[in-house]
Amino acid sequence: MARVTYVEADGTRHEVEVPAGNTVMEGAFKNGIEGIEAECGGACACATCHCYVDENWVGAFQPPKDEELEMLEFAKSEFKDTSRLSCQLSVTDAHDGLVVYLPELQ
């Protein structure tokens, strides 16, 4: 289990426990955190689970694959160096303390 903090665009913080093996998207969805729509259900077929990984945690995940980068081109919010699709971020126990920021628009 890892504690993950989701920070909404307005600064509201939600710290929840996400089981290892779940994605950052699933953690938000299962805990009722608004700001991640996940219209495709985690199939990397949309950009409605766009998030910004805290700079201190970017290196804790594998780099995005081309498929993910292509989907991020359709994100409604600004693309940043820390932009990821939360459906592509698998949580492990090593991600305890992870912080992700949710964009204003999905």
C-alpha positions as CSV (number, residue, x, y, z in Angstrom):
1,M,0.0,0.0,0.0
2,A,1.2,3.5,-0.8
3,R,0.0,6.9,0.4
4,V,-0.7,9.0,-2.6
5,T,-1.6,12.7,-2.4
6,Y,-3.8,14.1,-5.1
7,V,-3.7,17.9,-5.4
8,E,-6.7,19.4,-7.2
9,A,-6.2,22.5,-9.4
10,D,-7.6,24.7,-6.6
11,G,-5.1,23.3,-4.1
12,T,-7.4,20.9,-2.3
13,R,-5.3,17.9,-1.2
14,H,-6.5,14.3,-0.8
15,E,-4.2,11.8,0.8
16,V,-5.4,8.2,0.2
17,E,-4.0,4.7,0.3
18,V,-3.6,3.0,-3.0
19,P,-2.9,-0.7,-3.1
20,A,0.2,-1.9,-4.9
21,G,-0.7,-3.0,-8.4
22,N,-3.4,-0.3,-8.9
23,T,-2.8,2.7,-11.0
24,V,-2.8,6.3,-9.9
25,M,-6.0,6.7,-11.9
26,E,-7.7,3.8,-10.1
27,G,-6.6,5.2,-6.8
28,A,-8.4,8.5,-7.6
29,F,-11.5,6.8,-9.0
30,K,-11.9,4.3,-6.1
31,N,-11.6,7.1,-3.6
32,G,-14.0,9.5,-5.2
33,I,-11.4,12.1,-6.1
34,E,-12.7,14.5,-8.7
35,G,-10.4,15.8,-11.4
36,I,-9.7,12.5,-13.1
37,E,-12.5,11.5,-15.5
38,A,-10.9,8.4,-17.0
39,E,-13.4,8.1,-19.8
40,C,-11.6,5.1,-21.5
41,G,-11.3,3.2,-18.2
42,G,-7.6,3.1,-18.2
43,A,-7.0,1.8,-21.8
44,C,-4.6,4.7,-22.7
45,A,-7.2,5.7,-25.4
46,C,-8.0,9.2,-24.2
47,A,-6.3,12.0,-22.1
48,T,-9.0,12.4,-19.4
49,C,-6.7,11.1,-16.7
50,H,-3.9,13.6,-17.3
51,C,-1.9,14.5,-14.2
52,Y,1.3,16.2,-13.3
53,V,3.7,14.0,-11.3
54,D,5.5,15.9,-8.6
55,E,9.1,16.7,-9.8
56,N,10.5,14.7,-6.9
57,W,8.7,11.6,-8.2
58,V,9.1,11.7,-11.9
59,G,12.0,9.3,-11.9
60,A,10.1,6.8,-9.9
61,F,8.2,5.7,-13.0
62,Q,9.2,4.3,-16.3
63,P,9.3,7.0,-19.0
64,P,6.1,7.3,-21.0
65,K,5.7,5.1,-24.1
66,D,5.0,6.7,-27.5
67,E,1.3,5.7,-27.2
68,E,1.0,7.7,-24.0
69,L,2.8,10.7,-25.4
70,E,0.4,10.6,-28.4
71,M,-2.6,10.7,-26.1
72,L,-1.2,13.5,-24.1
73,E,-1.3,15.6,-27.2
74,F,-5.1,15.6,-26.9
75,A,-5.0,16.8,-23.2
76,K,-7.1,19.9,-22.6
77,S,-4.6,21.3,-20.1
78,E,-1.1,22.4,-20.7
79,F,1.5,19.7,-21.4
80,K,4.5,19.9,-19.0
81,D,7.6,17.9,-18.5
82,T,5.9,16.1,-15.6
83,S,2.7,15.3,-17.6
84,R,1.5,11.7,-17.5
85,L,-1.6,9.7,-18.0
86,S,-2.5,8.4,-14.5
87,C,-3.7,5.2,-16.0
88,Q,-0.2,4.4,-17.0
89,L,1.3,4.9,-13.6
90,S,1.3,1.6,-11.7
91,V,1.7,2.1,-7.9
92,T,4.1,0.0,-5.8
93,D,4.9,0.2,-2.1
94,A,8.0,2.2,-3.2
95,H,5.6,5.0,-4.2
96,D,4.6,5.7,-0.6
97,G,4.4,9.5,-0.4
98,L,3.8,10.1,-4.1
99,V,2.2,13.5,-5.0
100,V,0.3,14.2,-8.2
101,Y,-1.3,17.4,-9.3
102,L,-4.6,17.4,-11.2
103,P,-5.0,19.9,-14.1
104,E,-7.9,22.4,-14.2
105,L,-9.4,20.7,-17.3
106,Q,-9.6,17.1,-18.5
